[in-house]
Every structure is written in C-alpha cells, then in structure tokens.
Amino acid sequence: MPKYTVCTPIKHDGKKYAVGASIDLSKAEFDALPDGTAEQPRAGDSAARKAAEKAEADPLAAEQAEANRKAAEQSGAGNGGTQGCGDGGAARQRVAMSTLKPDTLPQGAPFAIGSAIVYALRADPALSGVTVLDNPKRASDLQTGARIVFFEDQADKLIEQPGQSAKRTYSFTVGVINRTESDRSGAHADYRAAKRAVRNCLPAINALVRLDARGLVEGDVLYRLENLDVGGGLVLGLFTVDYRDPG
C-alpha cells in the first residue's frame, strides 16, 4: 500500500496522525481525503517522517508537535506567508541552491586566465619591441622576428571538488626566442621580463578566479625544443596556477 506524508492532522482507522507523519493509504482512501491533507513523500523527507513517526507513538508528543506547527504557521504569516506541507522553507532553500549564479566567465576560467597573461605580456614595457604570440598554430609562426615571446595553454586538471567550487590547476608555457647577436643572454633576459610580467598580472587573475594558496608556480625550464631549430637562443618555462572555478 502506498505511503503518504500527512500535511494536516487527521484521524484514520481510529488513530491520530500528526503533520509530517507517514500514513498507509489506498488510492481510493487518498482520493477521498480533502485537498492538502496528505501528499506523496519527496526525497529528503525521511528524517522529518521518522521524527513524526516517533512523535505519533506518544500522544503528548503528537500534541506538542501540532502546537509547534501552529506556532510556525503564525510566525510564517508574519513574514508574508505560511510554510506549506513538507517544509516550504527547506523547499525554497533547495530551489535557491539549485539556481546557478550568472556566469561571469562564459569562455571558461582557463581562457580568461590565459587572456590576462597575454595582455600583460603585450603591455609590459620591458618587452617593448617583442612579438607576443598567443597559442601559435604552426612552427613556422616562430620563425619570423628577432625577439619572440609565445604563450601556450597546456592543461586544466581537477584537484578536488568540495561542494560547488572546483579546485583546479591550470598549466601553461611561456617561451622566448631571441635571434639577436647576443641571442643566449638576450633570451634569458627576455624570459626574465616575461616571467615578471606574468607574476605582476596575478591581481588581475585573482579578480577573475579565486587563487589558491600556492598561486603561480614556475616548474621546469627548457632551453631546447625537440625537432625545432629556432635559429637563436630559447628559454621555455612551464607554469601552473591553482584556482577555484567560480562557475
């Protein structure tokens, strides 16, 4: 026989049922009840149902539960309405939790972080005269220019998901090619300037996403690329950023 949740105190088969109690009714018995007397239980009501079943086993507890319900209704009326069957306040909370906030990063956090870094590289005075490339598509894109700084996305990995805020690690590379007469020292100088520009744009990144404790970390640094002759000095650094995705 289906179980229903009591919405208003009723007496059935000689037994009193308090609000929130579980009651066995046939479909015909349920259809015969006045509207709003009972309803089919929803997911998440088991705790309330167990409490009600415990109360109805004790008539005094049932009377106290009814008195508490009436007091709650009077309090709800003072706030612009009463709580309905199944705890309307909890229902409103569930609806609020399921409603997503407006997306402030429609292209995603990695794209936003990368764009902020490229902007910082292009705007840094120490890199004036340098060609800054954003995710070059072909090796030939790296062959033109005496001084080049290039930025490339690498990966975006989940670390953990506590609640709705995902902790992730975004990784990217910043490379420098220098084809001047002092190409080796020039490449190191340009890379140093590029790294400082990336670090200086952390406040802009933090305005987009919440940076985690480690913030920006410089990892391995390479001085050669396999199967690619750049015709000058090369420095390539791998960076990671730990952040919380607001989406």
C-alpha positions in Angstrom: 0.0 0.0 0.0 1.5 3.4 -0.9 2.8 5.7 1.8 1.8 9.3 2.1 3.0 12.2 4.2 0.4 14.0 6.4 0.0 17.7 5.7 -2.7 18.5 8.2 -3.6 16.5 11.4 -6.0 13.7 10.6 -7.6 10.7 12.2 -7.6 7.5 10.2 -8.7 4.0 11.4 -9.1 5.3 14.9 -5.5 6.6 15.0 -4.3 10.2 15.1 -1.6 11.3 12.6 0.5 14.5 13.2 1.9 16.7 10.4 4.8 15.0 8.7 3.8 11.5 9.8 3.8 8.6 7.3 0.4 7.0 6.6 -0.5 4.0 4.6 -3.5 4.8 2.3 -5.0 3.1 -0.7 -5.5 5.3 -3.8 -9.3 5.4 -3.1 -8.6 6.5 0.5 -6.2 9.1 -0.6 -8.6 10.4 -3.3 -11.4 10.7 -0.6 -9.3 13.0 1.6 -9.8 16.8 1.3 -7.2 18.5 -0.8 -4.0 19.3 1.0 -4.5 16.7 3.7 -1.6 14.4 2.6 0.9 14.0 -0.2 3.4 11.5 -1.6 6.7 11.9 0.2 9.6 13.5 -1.6 13.3 12.7 -1.4 14.9 14.3 1.6 11.7 13.9 3.8 12.8 10.7 5.5 14.3 12.5 8.6 11.1 14.5 9.1 9.0 11.4 8.6 11.0 9.4 11.2 10.6 12.3 13.7 6.9 12.4 13.1 6.5 8.6 13.5 8.3 8.8 16.8 6.1 11.6 17.9 2.8 9.9 16.9 3.7 6.9 19.1 3.3 9.2 22.1 0.0 11.2 22.1 1.6 14.0 24.2 4.4 14.3 21.8 1.9 14.5 18.9 0.0 17.3 20.6 3.3 19.2 21.2 4.2 18.7 17.5 0.9 20.2 16.5 1.4 23.1 18.8 4.8 23.7 17.3 3.3 23.6 13.8 0.7 26.2 14.6 3.3 28.5 16.1 5.5 28.1 13.0 2.5 29.0 10.8 1.8 32.1 12.8 5.5 33.0 12.5 5.4 32.4 8.8 2.3 34.6 8.4 4.2 37.5 9.9 6.9 37.0 7.3 4.5 37.2 4.3 3.2 33.6 4.2 2.9 30.2 5.9 5.0 27.2 5.4 3.3 24.5 3.3 3.4 20.8 3.6 6.9 19.4 3.5 8.6 22.5 5.0 8.3 25.3 2.5 11.4 27.0 3.9 13.6 23.9 3.1 12.0 23.8 -0.4 12.8 27.4 -1.0 16.4 26.7 0.1 16.7 23.7 -2.2 15.5 25.9 -5.1 18.0 28.6 -4.2 20.8 26.1 -4.1 19.9 24.7 -7.5 19.8 28.1 -9.1 23.2 28.9 -10.7 24.6 32.4 -10.5 25.1 34.3 -13.7 28.2 33.0 -15.5 30.9 35.7 -15.2 33.4 33.6 -17.4 31.4 32.4 -20.5 34.6 31.2 -22.2 35.8 29.4 -19.0 38.4 30.1 -16.4 41.4 28.8 -18.4 40.7 31.1 -21.4 40.2 34.1 -19.1 43.4 33.4 -17.2 45.4 32.9 -20.5 43.9 36.1 -22.0 45.0 38.1 -18.9 48.5 36.7 -19.2 48.8 37.5 -22.9 47.6 41.1 -22.3 50.2 41.5 -19.5 53.0 40.3 -21.8 52.0 42.7 -24.6 51.6 45.6 -22.2 54.9 45.2 -20.3 57.4 48.0 -21.1 60.3 45.6 -20.6 59.1 43.6 -23.6 58.7 46.6 -25.9 59.5 45.6 -29.4 59.0 41.9 -28.8 56.4 40.0 -30.8 54.0 38.3 -28.5 52.2 35.2 -29.9 49.1 33.7 -28.3 49.0 29.9 -28.9 50.8 29.8 -32.2 49.3 27.2 -34.5 52.3 26.3 -36.6 56.1 26.0 -36.1 56.5 28.5 -38.9 54.9 31.1 -36.8 58.0 31.1 -34.6 60.4 31.7 -37.5 59.8 35.4 -38.0 61.1 38.1 -35.7 64.3 38.8 -33.8 62.6 38.6 -30.4 59.6 36.5 -29.8 57.6 35.6 -26.7 54.9 32.9 -27.1 52.2 31.7 -24.8 50.6 28.3 -25.0 47.8 26.6 -23.0 48.8 23.1 -21.7 46.2 21.6 -19.4 43.5 22.2 -16.8 43.1 19.5 -14.2 40.7 18.9 -11.4 42.3 18.6 -7.9 39.2 18.2 -5.8 35.6 19.3 -5.7 34.5 20.5 -2.3 30.8 21.4 -2.8 30.2 23.6 -5.8 33.6 25.2 -6.0 36.1 23.1 -8.0 39.7 23.3 -7.1 41.7 23.1 -10.4 45.3 23.5 -11.7 45.7 25.4 -15.0 49.1 24.9 -16.7 50.7 26.9 -19.5 54.1 27.6 -21.1 55.8 30.9 -21.8 58.6 30.7 -24.3 61.2 33.2 -25.5 63.2 33.1 -28.8 66.0 35.6 -29.3 67.9 35.9 -32.6 70.0 38.9 -31.9 73.8 38.9 -31.8 73.6 38.2 -28.1 70.9 35.6 -28.5 71.6 33.4 -25.5 71.8 36.2 -22.9 69.0 38.1 -24.7 66.7 35.1 -24.4 67.4 34.8 -20.7 66.8 38.5 -20.2 63.5 38.4 -22.2 62.3 35.3 -20.3 63.1 37.0 -17.0 61.0 40.0 -18.1 58.2 37.7 -19.3 58.1 35.8 -16.0 57.9 39.1 -14.1 55.1 40.3 -16.3 53.2 37.0 -15.6 53.7 37.4 -11.8 52.6 41.1 -11.9 49.3 40.1 -13.5 48.2 37.9 -10.6 45.9 40.5 -9.1 44.1 40.6 -12.5 43.8 36.8 -12.5 42.6 36.9 -8.9 39.8 39.2 -9.9 38.6 36.6 -12.3 39.0 33.5 -10.2 40.0 32.8 -6.6 43.7 31.9 -6.5 44.6 29.0 -4.1 47.4 29.2 -1.6 50.2 28.2 -4.0 49.2 30.8 -6.6 51.6 30.8 -9.5 54.3 28.2 -9.6 57.2 28.1 -12.1 58.1 24.5 -13.0 60.6 23.0 -15.4 62.5 25.3 -17.7 63.8 24.1 -21.1 66.5 25.5 -23.5 65.8 23.3 -26.5 62.7 22.1 -28.4 63.0 18.7 -30.0 62.8 18.7 -33.8 62.7 22.5 -33.9 65.7 24.7 -34.8 64.8 28.2 -33.7 67.9 29.8 -35.0 68.8 31.6 -31.8 68.5 31.5 -28.0 65.5 29.7 -26.5 64.0 29.6 -23.0 60.7 27.8 -22.3 59.1 27.7 -18.9 56.2 25.7 -17.6 53.8 27.4 -15.1 50.9 26.3 -13.1 48.1 28.2 -11.3 45.9 26.7 -8.6 42.5 28.3 -8.5 38.8 27.9 -7.6 36.5 27.9 -10.5 33.5 30.2 -9.7 31.4 28.5 -12.4 
